[in-house]
Amino acid sequence: MSLEHFDVVVVGAGISGIGAGYHLQTLCPDRSYVILEGRAQLGGTWDLFRYPGIRSDSDMYTLGYSFKPWTAAKAIADGPSILGYLQETAQENGIDRHIRYSQHVKTATWSTADARWTVGVEGPDGPVSYTCNFLFMCSGYYNYAQGHTPDFPGAESFAGRIVHPQHWPSDLDYTGKNVVVIGSGATAVTLVPEMARSAAHVTMLQRSPTYVVSRPSEDGVANWLRAKLPGKMAYGITRWKNVLFSMLFFNMARKRPEKVKERLLGMVREHLGPDYDVATHFTPRYNPWDQRLCLVPDADLFDSIKSGKSEVVTDRIATFTPSGIKLESGRELAADVVVTATGLELQLLSDVAFSVDGAPVDLAQTFNYKGMMYSGVPNMASSFGYTNASWTLKADLTSGYVCRLLNTMKKRGLRQATPRIGGGALEPAPFLDFTSGYVTRAMEKFPKQGDRHPWKLYQNYAKDLVTLKYGSVDAEMDFSNPAPSTAAGRTNVDA
């Protein structure tokens, strides 16, 4: 059977995959590519999640692409608007013509002799394979098939409905009903005020608090700049304004955590008033940015609490009952609907089975190179965004760097780029320095990071911009495997 071949296979047609398509056809216009998407439509996260109020928790001037200005008034955008932005980006750049849907990638096998990957796919009509010179994984970091739901005692006795936000039922009517949302993360703080608009009452039930900060849904400076300057210039200025502010805030949180904590809790008190029990319900046990902060646009969560339409309860579940949830404190929460906003199930590169020259690859035993490649694995990169800033900032840089690698290999007449550890042993550290439950549950499946460049993740956009866009591509990268026509007399040196 003949295999269809492309220079680059991109896996995933979400925000990373669409960005990858743009960079490939802009920076490597002579290279062919295809985007394999497991679902029936593009959009990734922004098409999968359909729960009430779904929105970004990053501003669209940094979550948007560097090459595609966000022009809507709201900086904190709803899910359908973000999906529309992605669809428009794909259509106006012809990226949509490169996408093939319902293509579930199962295996990827590298052959050094052929300098290519063979990608095994389960398609709508059965198994199919593709070959490529470079494999770019843009499939996100969590399991699209299921979210994380703990085993709650007595859940089978509950007479109402239990739903997970990742698979929101289209027929769920919670109008006039009592709702309990279990969780304290970004999904929970989005759901509570939105559902409270029509529910009788909504309770956010949490084991422990998360840092919650309010921010205007519109960026007044951005809207003013857009009225005064050309759109792309206004977008660029706003983008850098927000990048620099987020970097400053993150660094402050690392250097002076108590001061930042005091300010964050003070802002909550300003919203909820001096009599509200902020110490119990909004004071986490960890420092700011040990976990991601939760954003609430226009103080909607706080307004909902003040109106009495919703409340926060900090307690532990003893058991579900037919009519609700009994807590360890003895209190029982009446519920018609329970939403388990209990997190994601992290998944590394869609659980694809990788092998190199016949040997299976356990990525958990590798070191991550520049936040995108894996020690000893040739011609393969993955897109993984920042934990302390917008995902797309790093995705854009990663796509640009992949194109640099492709162009370097072509210029040198070499077909293979493999990250290899040199310059001494590395001290391993977790891939993500985060204490969130969904992260700690899965870190043993992820690669390690090292204690020095280029194996260390800095979570710093400005630093990555310099090193990935302008820094050397040769740092602990082995360029090898000459093309047959140029094998004679070619060496691994800068061309």
C-alpha positions as CSV (number, residue, x, y, z in Angstrom):
1,M,0.0,0.0,0.0
2,S,1.4,3.4,-1.0
3,L,1.6,5.9,1.9
4,E,0.7,9.6,1.5
5,H,3.7,11.7,2.3
6,F,4.1,15.2,3.7
7,D,7.1,17.2,4.8
8,V,5.3,18.0,8.1
9,V,2.4,16.3,9.8
10,V,0.7,18.5,12.4
11,V,-1.5,16.7,14.9
12,G,-4.4,18.8,16.2
13,A,-6.5,21.6,14.7
14,G,-6.9,23.7,17.8
15,I,-5.3,27.0,18.6
16,S,-1.8,25.5,18.4
17,G,-2.3,23.5,15.2
18,I,-3.9,26.4,13.3
19,G,-1.0,28.6,14.4
20,A,1.4,25.9,13.2
21,G,-0.2,25.8,9.8
22,Y,0.2,29.6,9.4
23,H,3.9,29.5,10.4
24,L,4.7,26.6,8.1
25,Q,3.2,28.2,5.0
26,T,4.7,31.6,5.8
27,L,8.2,30.6,6.9
28,C,8.6,27.3,5.0
29,P,6.4,27.9,1.9
30,D,8.2,25.1,0.0
31,R,7.2,22.5,2.5
32,S,4.0,20.4,2.3
33,Y,1.9,19.9,5.4
34,V,-1.3,18.3,6.6
35,I,-3.2,18.8,9.9
36,L,-4.7,15.7,11.4
37,E,-7.7,16.4,13.7
38,G,-9.3,13.7,15.7
39,R,-12.6,15.4,16.1
40,A,-15.1,16.4,13.3
41,Q,-14.3,20.1,13.5
42,L,-11.5,22.5,14.3
43,G,-11.1,24.5,17.4
44,G,-9.9,22.1,20.0
45,T,-10.8,23.3,23.5
46,W,-13.0,26.1,22.1
47,D,-15.2,23.6,20.2
48,L,-15.2,20.8,22.8
49,F,-16.3,22.8,25.9
50,R,-20.0,23.9,25.7
51,Y,-20.8,24.6,29.4
52,P,-22.6,27.9,30.3
53,G,-20.4,30.9,30.3
54,I,-17.4,29.2,28.7
55,R,-14.7,31.9,28.2
56,S,-11.0,32.5,28.2
57,D,-9.1,33.2,31.4
58,S,-6.4,35.0,29.5
59,D,-6.8,38.3,27.6
60,M,-7.3,37.9,23.9
61,Y,-4.4,40.3,23.1
62,T,-2.1,37.6,24.2
63,L,-4.2,34.5,23.7
64,G,-4.8,35.7,20.1
65,Y,-2.1,35.1,17.5
66,S,0.8,37.5,16.9
67,F,-0.2,37.6,13.2
68,K,-4.0,38.0,13.6
69,P,-5.1,41.0,15.7
70,W,-8.0,40.6,18.0
71,T,-10.5,43.4,17.1
72,A,-13.5,42.7,19.4
73,A,-14.2,45.1,22.3
74,K,-14.0,42.4,24.9
75,A,-10.6,41.3,26.0
76,I,-11.9,38.4,28.1
77,A,-13.9,36.7,25.4
78,D,-16.6,34.0,25.4
79,G,-15.9,30.5,23.9
80,P,-18.1,31.0,20.7
81,S,-16.2,34.3,19.9
82,I,-12.8,32.5,20.3
83,L,-14.0,29.6,18.1
84,G,-15.1,32.1,15.5
85,Y,-11.7,33.8,15.6
86,L,-10.0,30.4,15.0
87,Q,-12.3,29.6,12.2
88,E,-11.8,32.9,10.5
89,T,-8.0,32.6,10.9
90,A,-8.0,29.1,9.3
91,Q,-10.3,30.2,6.4
92,E,-8.7,33.5,5.5
93,N,-5.2,31.9,5.4
94,G,-6.3,28.7,3.6
95,I,-5.2,26.6,6.5
96,D,-8.6,24.9,6.6
97,R,-7.8,23.2,3.3
98,H,-5.0,21.3,4.9
99,I,-7.1,19.9,7.8
100,R,-8.3,16.3,7.7
101,Y,-11.0,15.4,10.3
102,S,-11.8,12.3,12.3
103,Q,-8.1,11.3,12.1
104,H,-7.1,9.7,15.5
105,V,-3.3,9.3,15.6
106,K,-2.4,6.1,17.4
107,T,1.3,5.4,16.6
108,A,4.3,7.2,15.3
109,T,7.4,5.2,14.2
110,W,10.7,6.9,13.2
111,S,13.2,5.3,10.7
112,T,16.7,6.8,10.7
113,A,17.4,5.0,7.4
114,D,14.5,6.7,5.7
115,A,14.7,9.9,7.8
116,R,10.9,9.9,8.2
117,W,8.1,9.1,10.6
118,T,5.3,6.7,9.7
119,V,2.1,7.9,11.4
120,G,-0.6,5.3,12.1
121,V,-4.1,6.7,12.1
122,E,-7.6,5.4,12.8
123,G,-9.7,7.2,10.3
124,P,-13.5,7.2,9.6
125,D,-13.0,4.4,7.1
126,G,-10.5,2.4,9.1
127,P,-6.7,2.4,9.6
128,V,-4.6,4.6,7.4
129,S,-0.9,5.7,7.5
130,Y,1.0,8.9,6.5
131,T,4.7,9.5,6.3
132,C,6.5,12.7,7.1
133,N,9.9,14.2,7.7
134,F,8.9,16.1,10.8
135,L,6.1,15.4,13.3
136,F,4.6,18.4,15.1
137,M,2.2,17.5,18.0
138,C,-0.3,20.2,18.6
139,S,-2.9,18.1,20.4
140,G,-3.0,19.9,23.7
141,Y,-2.3,18.5,27.2
142,Y,-5.5,16.8,28.4
143,N,-7.7,13.9,27.6
144,Y,-10.6,15.0,25.3
145,A,-12.5,11.8,26.0
146,Q,-13.0,12.3,29.7
147,G,-12.3,14.8,32.5
148,H,-11.3,14.0,36.1
149,T,-14.2,13.0,38.4
150,P,-13.4,11.5,41.9
151,D,-15.3,8.6,43.2
152,F,-17.8,10.3,45.5
153,P,-19.4,8.1,48.1
154,G,-23.2,7.6,47.6
155,A,-23.2,9.2,44.2
156,E,-25.3,6.4,42.8
157,S,-28.1,7.3,45.3
158,F,-28.4,10.9,44.1
159,A,-31.8,11.4,42.5
160,G,-30.8,14.4,40.4
161,R,-28.2,14.8,37.5
162,I,-24.5,14.7,37.9
163,V,-22.6,16.3,34.9
164,H,-19.0,17.1,34.1
165,P,-18.4,20.4,32.3
166,Q,-16.2,18.7,29.7
167,H,-19.3,16.9,28.4
168,W,-22.2,19.3,29.0
169,P,-25.6,17.8,28.0
170,S,-27.5,19.9,25.6
171,D,-30.8,18.9,27.3
172,L,-29.9,20.0,30.8
173,D,-32.4,22.6,32.1
174,Y,-31.4,24.0,35.5
175,T,-33.9,26.9,35.5
176,G,-35.3,27.4,39.0
177,K,-33.3,24.5,40.4
178,N,-30.7,24.1,43.1
179,V,-27.3,23.6,41.7
180,V,-24.0,22.5,43.5
181,V,-20.8,23.1,41.5
182,I,-17.9,21.1,43.0
183,G,-14.6,22.8,42.5
184,S,-12.8,26.1,42.9
185,G,-10.9,26.5,39.7
186,A,-11.4,28.4,36.5
187,T,-14.3,26.3,35.3
188,A,-16.2,26.6,38.7
189,V,-15.8,30.3,39.0
190,T,-17.1,30.7,35.4
191,L,-20.1,28.4,35.9
192,V,-21.4,29.7,39.2
193,P,-22.3,33.3,38.2
194,E,-23.6,32.2,34.8
195,M,-25.8,29.4,36.1
196,A,-27.1,31.6,38.9
197,R,-28.8,33.9,36.4
198,S,-31.5,31.3,36.0
199,A,-31.1,28.7,38.7
200,A,-32.9,29.0,42.1
201,H,-29.5,29.0,43.9
202,V,-26.0,27.9,43.1
203,T,-23.4,26.7,45.7
204,M,-19.7,26.5,44.9
205,L,-18.5,23.7,47.1
206,Q,-14.7,23.6,47.5
207,R,-12.3,21.6,49.7
208,S,-9.9,24.6,49.7
209,P,-9.9,28.0,48.2
210,T,-8.1,29.4,45.1
211,Y,-6.8,32.9,44.5
212,V,-9.5,34.8,42.6
213,V,-9.0,38.1,41.0
214,S,-11.4,40.4,39.1
215,R,-10.5,42.2,35.9
216,P,-12.6,44.3,33.5
217,S,-13.8,42.2,30.5
218,E,-12.8,45.2,28.2
219,D,-9.3,46.6,28.0
220,G,-9.9,50.4,28.0
221,V,-6.4,51.2,26.8
222,A,-6.7,48.7,23.9
223,N,-10.0,50.1,22.8
224,W,-8.6,53.7,22.9
225,L,-5.4,52.7,21.0
226,R,-7.5,50.9,18.3
227,A,-9.5,54.1,17.8
228,K,-6.3,56.1,17.3
229,L,-3.8,53.8,15.6
230,P,-3.8,51.3,12.8
231,G,-5.2,48.0,14.0
232,K,-2.0,45.9,13.9
233,M,0.0,48.6,15.7
234,A,-2.6,49.0,18.4
235,Y,-2.8,45.2,18.8
236,G,1.0,44.9,19.1
237,I,1.3,47.7,21.7
238,T,-1.6,46.2,23.8
239,R,0.0,42.7,23.5
240,W,3.3,43.9,24.9
241,K,1.6,45.9,27.6
242,N,-0.2,42.8,28.8
243,V,2.9,40.6,28.5
244,L,5.0,42.9,30.5
245,F,2.4,43.4,33.2
246,S,1.8,39.7,33.6
247,M,5.6,39.1,33.8
248,L,5.9,41.8,36.4
249,F,3.1,40.4,38.5
250,F,4.4,36.8,38.3
251,N,7.9,37.9,39.3
252,M,6.5,39.9,42.2
253,A,4.5,36.9,43.3
254,R,7.7,34.8,43.3
255,K,9.9,37.4,45.1
256,R,7.3,38.8,47.5
257,P,4.5,36.3,47.9
258,E,3.2,37.6,51.2
259,K,2.8,41.1,49.8
260,V,1.1,39.9,46.7
261,K,-1.2,37.6,48.8
262,E,-2.1,40.6,51.0
263,R,-3.1,42.6,47.9
264,L,-5.1,39.8,46.3
265,L,-7.1,39.1,49.4
266,G,-7.6,42.9,49.9
267,M,-9.2,43.1,46.5
268,V,-11.6,40.3,47.4
269,R,-12.6,42.1,50.6
270,E,-13.2,45.3,48.6
271,H,-15.7,43.4,46.5
272,L,-17.4,41.3,49.2
273,G,-17.3,43.7,52.2
274,P,-15.7,43.6,55.6
275,D,-18.1,41.1,57.0
276,Y,-17.5,38.3,54.5
277,D,-15.4,35.4,55.7
278,V,-12.5,35.8,53.2
279,A,-10.1,33.9,55.4
280,T,-12.2,30.7,55.0
281,H,-13.5,30.9,51.5
282,F,-10.9,32.9,49.5
283,T,-7.5,32.4,51.3
284,P,-5.5,29.5,49.8
285,R,-3.0,27.5,51.7
286,Y,-0.3,28.1,49.0
287,N,1.4,31.2,47.6
288,P,0.2,33.1,44.6
289,W,1.2,31.4,41.3
290,D,2.0,28.1,42.9
291,Q,-1.3,27.4,41.1
292,R,-2.9,29.4,38.3
293,L,-5.0,32.4,39.4
294,C,-8.7,32.4,38.6
295,L,-10.0,35.3,36.7
296,V,-13.5,36.6,37.1
297,P,-14.5,39.3,34.5
298,D,-16.2,42.4,35.8
299,A,-16.4,40.9,39.3
300,D,-19.3,38.6,38.2
301,L,-18.7,35.9,40.8
302,F,-18.5,38.5,43.6
303,D,-21.7,40.2,42.4
304,S,-23.5,36.9,42.3
305,I,-22.4,36.1,45.9
306,K,-23.5,39.6,47.2
307,S,-26.9,39.2,45.5
308,G,-27.6,36.0,47.4
309,K,-28.0,34.0,44.1
310,S,-24.9,32.0,44.9
311,E,-22.6,31.1,47.8
312,V,-19.2,29.5,48.5
313,V,-19.0,26.6,50.9
314,T,-15.6,25.4,52.1
315,D,-16.0,21.8,53.4
316,R,-15.5,18.2,52.5
317,I,-18.0,15.7,51.1
318,A,-19.1,13.0,53.4
319,T,-21.6,11.4,51.0
320,F,-24.1,12.1,48.3
321,T,-27.7,11.6,49.4
322,P,-30.9,11.2,47.3
323,S,-31.6,14.9,47.7
324,G,-28.1,16.4,47.7
325,I,-24.7,16.3,49.4
326,K,-24.0,15.8,53.0
327,L,-20.8,17.5,54.2
328,E,-18.3,16.4,56.9
329,S,-19.5,19.3,59.0
330,G,-23.0,17.8,59.1
331,R,-24.6,20.4,56.8
332,E,-26.5,19.0,53.8
333,L,-26.7,20.9,50.5
334,A,-29.9,20.4,48.6
335,A,-29.3,19.8,45.0
336,D,-31.2,19.0,41.8
337,V,-28.1,19.2,39.7
338,V,-24.4,18.6,40.7
339,V,-21.7,19.8,38.4
340,T,-18.3,18.2,39.0
341,A,-15.9,20.9,38.0
342,T,-13.1,18.8,39.4
343,G,-10.5,19.2,36.7
344,L,-8.9,17.7,33.6
345,E,-7.1,14.5,33.0
346,L,-3.7,15.4,31.7
347,Q,-2.5,13.4,28.7
348,L,0.9,13.6,27.1
349,L,0.7,13.9,23.3
350,S,-2.6,12.1,23.0
351,D,-1.1,8.9,24.4
352,V,0.4,8.2,20.9
353,A,2.8,5.2,21.0
354,F,6.2,6.4,19.8
355,S,9.1,4.3,18.6
356,V,12.5,5.2,17.2
357,D,14.2,2.6,14.9
358,G,12.1,-0.2,16.4
359,A,12.6,0.7,20.0
360,P,9.6,2.0,22.0
361,V,10.0,5.5,23.5
362,D,8.9,6.3,27.0
363,L,8.7,10.0,27.0
364,A,8.5,10.1,30.8
365,Q,12.2,9.0,30.7
366,T,13.3,11.8,28.5
367,F,14.3,15.4,29.1
368,N,12.3,18.2,27.5
369,Y,14.3,20.4,25.2
370,K,13.4,24.1,25.0
371,G,9.9,23.3,26.1
372,M,9.1,21.5,22.9
373,M,11.3,18.5,21.9
374,Y,12.5,15.4,23.7
375,S,16.0,14.0,24.3
376,G,16.9,11.3,21.8
377,V,13.8,11.7,19.7
378,P,14.5,13.0,16.2
379,N,12.4,15.5,14.2
380,M,9.5,15.7,16.6
381,A,8.2,18.7,18.6
382,S,5.1,19.5,20.6
383,S,3.3,22.7,21.4
384,F,2.8,23.4,25.1
385,G,1.9,26.9,26.4
386,Y,2.8,28.8,29.5
387,T,1.3,28.2,32.9
388,N,1.8,31.8,34.0
389,A,0.6,33.5,30.8
390,S,-1.4,32.9,27.6
391,W,-1.0,29.5,25.9
392,T,-0.6,31.1,22.4
393,L,2.5,33.2,23.4
394,K,4.6,30.0,23.7
395,A,2.7,28.2,20.8
396,D,3.7,31.0,18.4
397,L,7.3,30.9,19.5
398,T,7.4,27.1,19.2
399,S,6.0,27.1,15.7
400,G,8.6,29.7,14.7
401,Y,11.4,27.6,16.1
402,V,10.2,24.4,14.3
403,C,10.4,26.4,11.1
404,R,13.9,27.5,12.0
405,L,14.9,23.8,12.4
406,L,13.3,22.8,9.1
407,N,15.0,25.6,7.2
408,T,18.4,24.8,8.9
409,M,18.2,21.2,7.9
410,K,17.4,22.1,4.4
411,K,20.2,24.6,4.2
412,R,22.7,22.1,5.5
413,G,21.5,19.2,3.5
414,L,20.8,17.2,6.6
415,R,17.6,15.3,7.3
416,Q,17.6,14.8,11.1
417,A,17.6,17.1,14.2
418,T,17.9,15.2,17.5
419,P,18.2,16.9,20.9
420,R,21.0,15.2,22.8
421,I,22.3,15.9,26.4
422,G,25.8,17.3,26.4
423,G,27.9,19.3,28.7
424,G,27.4,17.2,31.8
425,A,24.5,15.4,33.6
426,L,21.2,17.1,34.2
427,E,19.5,17.5,37.5
428,P,15.9,16.4,36.9
429,A,12.9,18.5,37.9
430,P,9.2,18.1,37.2
431,F,8.0,19.2,33.8
432,L,5.7,21.7,35.5
433,D,6.4,23.5,38.7
434,F,2.8,23.7,39.7
435,T,0.9,22.3,42.7
436,S,-2.6,22.0,41.1
437,G,-4.2,18.6,41.5
438,Y,-4.6,18.0,37.8
439,V,-0.9,18.6,37.4
440,T,0.4,16.6,40.3
441,R,-1.8,13.6,39.4
442,A,-0.1,13.2,36.0
443,M,3.5,14.5,36.3
444,E,5.0,11.0,36.5
445,K,3.8,10.5,32.9
446,F,5.5,13.6,31.6
447,P,9.2,14.2,30.7
448,K,11.5,15.9,33.1
449,Q,13.1,19.3,32.7
450,G,16.7,20.0,33.5
451,D,18.6,22.6,35.6
452,R,20.2,24.5,32.7
453,H,19.5,25.8,29.3
454,P,18.3,24.4,26.9
455,W,16.6,21.8,29.1
456,K,15.1,24.2,31.6
457,L,11.6,25.8,31.3
458,Y,11.8,29.4,32.3
459,Q,8.1,30.4,31.8
460,N,9.3,33.7,30.6
461,Y,8.1,35.0,27.3
462,A,10.7,37.7,26.8
463,K,13.5,35.3,27.5
464,D,12.0,32.7,25.2
465,L,11.5,35.3,22.5
466,V,15.2,36.0,22.4
467,T,16.4,32.4,22.6
468,L,13.9,30.8,20.3
469,K,13.7,33.4,17.7
470,Y,17.3,34.6,17.6
471,G,19.4,32.1,19.6
472,S,21.5,29.3,18.3
473,V,19.8,26.2,16.9
474,D,22.9,24.2,17.6
475,A,22.9,24.1,21.4
476,E,22.8,20.4,22.3
477,M,21.1,19.7,19.0
478,D,22.6,17.0,16.8
479,F,22.0,17.7,13.1
480,S,22.8,14.5,11.1
481,N,21.6,12.1,8.4
482,P,22.7,13.8,5.1
483,A,20.4,13.6,2.2
484,P,21.7,11.0,-0.3
485,S,22.6,13.5,-2.9
486,T,24.7,15.5,-0.6
487,A,26.2,12.8,1.7
488,A,29.7,13.2,0.3
489,G,31.7,16.0,1.9
490,R,28.9,17.4,4.0
491,T,29.6,18.1,7.7
492,N,27.5,19.2,10.7
493,V,28.7,22.9,10.7
494,D,26.9,26.1,10.2
495,A,26.2,26.7,6.6
